[in-house]
Amino acid sequence: MSFVAELWQFMRVRKKFWLLPIMIMMAVFGGLIVLTKGSAVAPFIYTIF
């Protein structure tokens, strides 16, 4: 959690708020990859794309 706090502090101090949507999308896609790695949810996620 300290990484997230440090990243937020970096974006706030340096006014890099445009990085926030990129980080959110990377987290979402990373979560999808973890879910599709051999789980029962995988067939349902594949139908989205």
C-alpha positions as CSV (number, residue, x, y, z in Angstrom):
1,M,0.0,0.0,0.0
2,S,2.9,2.3,0.5
3,F,3.6,2.2,-3.3
4,V,0.1,3.4,-4.0
5,A,0.4,6.2,-1.5
6,E,3.8,7.2,-2.9
7,L,2.5,7.2,-6.5
8,W,-0.5,9.3,-5.4
9,Q,1.9,11.8,-3.7
10,F,4.1,11.9,-6.8
11,M,1.1,12.7,-9.1
12,R,-0.3,15.3,-6.7
13,V,3.0,17.2,-6.2
14,R,4.0,17.1,-9.9
15,K,0.5,17.6,-11.3
16,K,0.6,14.4,-13.3
17,F,-3.1,13.6,-12.9
18,W,-3.3,12.4,-16.5
19,L,-1.4,9.2,-15.3
20,L,-4.4,8.2,-13.1
21,P,-6.6,6.8,-16.0
22,I,-3.6,4.9,-17.3
23,M,-2.9,3.3,-13.9
24,I,-6.5,2.4,-13.4
25,M,-6.8,0.7,-16.8
26,M,-3.5,-1.2,-16.2
27,A,-4.9,-2.4,-12.9
28,V,-8.2,-3.5,-14.5
29,F,-6.5,-5.4,-17.3
30,G,-4.1,-7.0,-14.8
31,G,-7.0,-8.2,-12.8
32,L,-8.6,-9.6,-15.9
33,I,-5.4,-11.5,-16.7
34,V,-5.2,-12.9,-13.2
35,L,-8.9,-14.0,-13.3
36,T,-8.5,-15.7,-16.7
37,K,-5.5,-17.6,-15.6
38,G,-7.1,-21.0,-15.1
39,S,-10.3,-20.0,-13.4
40,A,-14.0,-20.8,-13.9
41,V,-14.6,-17.1,-14.8
42,A,-12.4,-17.3,-17.9
43,P,-15.0,-18.3,-20.4
44,F,-17.3,-15.4,-19.4
45,I,-14.5,-12.9,-19.6
46,Y,-13.5,-14.1,-23.1
47,T,-17.0,-13.4,-24.4
48,I,-16.6,-9.7,-23.4
49,F,-13.8,-9.3,-26.0
